[in-house]
């Protein structure tokens, strides 16, 4: 990745990474953004409870035994906290339905 970029957008990809790599990638994205640049991520996140996870699977007509083993889901709150910790501002979740969430953060102006 060679920046700086005004925006970095990801969609249903980062949840396949190990949690440590997710955190490192968010920091790499922050470093590559222009001041005022935005990172937006439409992502598959962990449900806060097992019951809600099963509700999500049922909504998609997926049996628990047929779940994608490459999913490495992490709580939305953890990921939002990481973005703030890294230095992103205006961090927020703009839309969420069960385990699907659109969240973003902006690199502060210089």
N, C-alpha and C positions, 0 to 999 in steps of 0.2 A: 504494500500500500504506500503510495507516494502522495502526500498532501501538499498543502492544506486543502481540505474540502469544505464546502459550505454545508453539506449534508451527507450523512451516512445512514442508509436505510437497510434493515434486515427483516426478513420475513420467514418465520418457521425454520430457522437454521441453527441458531445458537444453542437451542435446548439439547442438541446432540453432543455438545461439548461437556467435558468434566467441569465441575463447578470452579476449580482453580483456574482453568483455561478461560471460562466465561469472564471471571473477574479481570484477568490479564487482558483479554480482548477489549473489554470496556475501557480499560486504561489506554490501550493502543489507539482505539478510536478517538478518545478524548485528545490524545497527543496530535492526531492527524487533522483535527477539525480547525477551521479558521475561527478566530474570535467571533462569537455570535452564531457559530455553526450549530446545527442540530443533529442529534442522533435519535432515530426513531426505530423501534423494534416491535413488530407484530409477532408474538411469541406464544408458545405452549408453555404454561407455568404449572407448578404443583398446586393441587387443591389443598386447602388447610386441613381437611379431614379425609379419611378413607371413604366415608359415606358419600361425600361430595365427589370424590374421584370416581366412584362407581356410578354416580348420577351422570357425570360427564360421559363415561364410556357408554352407558345406556342411551344417552341422547344421540350418540353417534352409531348406535347399534354394533358396538364392539364388545366382544366378550373379554373379560380380564385375561384369559389365557391367550388371547390373540393380540395383546398390546405389543407395540413396537419396542423391542428390547433395546434399541439404540436411544430411546428417550432417557434423558438425565434431567428430570424436572426439578426446578428450584422455586421456592416461594417468591411470589411477586414482590412482597415487602423486602425481602433480602436483596433482590436485584435493584430496587429503587434506592435502598440504603447504600448499596455499593456505588451507584452512580453519584449520589450526593458526596460520599466519602472521597471519590476520585476527583471531584471538583465541578461536576455538572451543576448547573443552576436550573431553575424552573422544572425540576424533575416531577413528573406526574404520570398517572395512568389515565389515559383519555377514554378508554373503552375496555370493558371486560365482560366476558360471558363464560362462566364456569372456569375452564382451564385455558382460555384464550384471552390474551391481553395485548393492548397497544399502549406502549409506554415510551416516554422520550425524556431527553434532557438537552440542555443547551450549554455550549461552552461560553463562559462569561466573556464580555467584550474586554479587550486589552486594557 
